[in-house]
Amino acid sequence: MTLKTVREAEATLLSGIRREIRSLARIRHPGIVRIVDEGLHEGMPWYAMELLEGTTLRCWTPTLA
């Protein structure tokens, strides 16, 4: 599992960010990493995604390195 957080966000954007996380959590598709949990910590949204094994995009795109 990978945990992601929102570092800084304007208060007016937080409800939209949480709504987007919840929407993404409902999607089930083999090409999209699943969001398995979400919540708030000290007022900032966080979400947990399944951890996938494999090659990173960076390996295939040398300009990102």
C-alpha positions, 0 to 999 in steps of 0.5 A, spaced: 500 500 500 502 507 498 500 512 502 499 519 499 497 526 502 495 533 500 501 537 502 497 544 502 491 546 499 486 552 500 480 551 504 475 552 498 479 546 494 479 541 500 472 539 499 473 538 491 479 534 493 476 529 497 470 528 493 475 527 487 478 521 492 472 518 493 470 518 486 476 515 484 476 510 489 469 507 486 473 506 479 475 498 478 479 498 472 485 493 470 489 500 468 487 504 474 491 503 481 485 502 486 484 507 492 483 502 498 482 508 503 481 515 505 481 520 510 483 526 514 489 528 518 489 535 521 484 537 516 488 535 510 486 529 506 490 523 505 489 516 501 492 509 500 493 506 494 494 499 492 502 498 491 503 495 484 510 491 482 513 493 476 517 497 472 516 505 473 515 510 467 522 513 469 525 507 466 522 508 459 522 515 459 530 517 460 528 525 459 524 524 466 530 522 470 
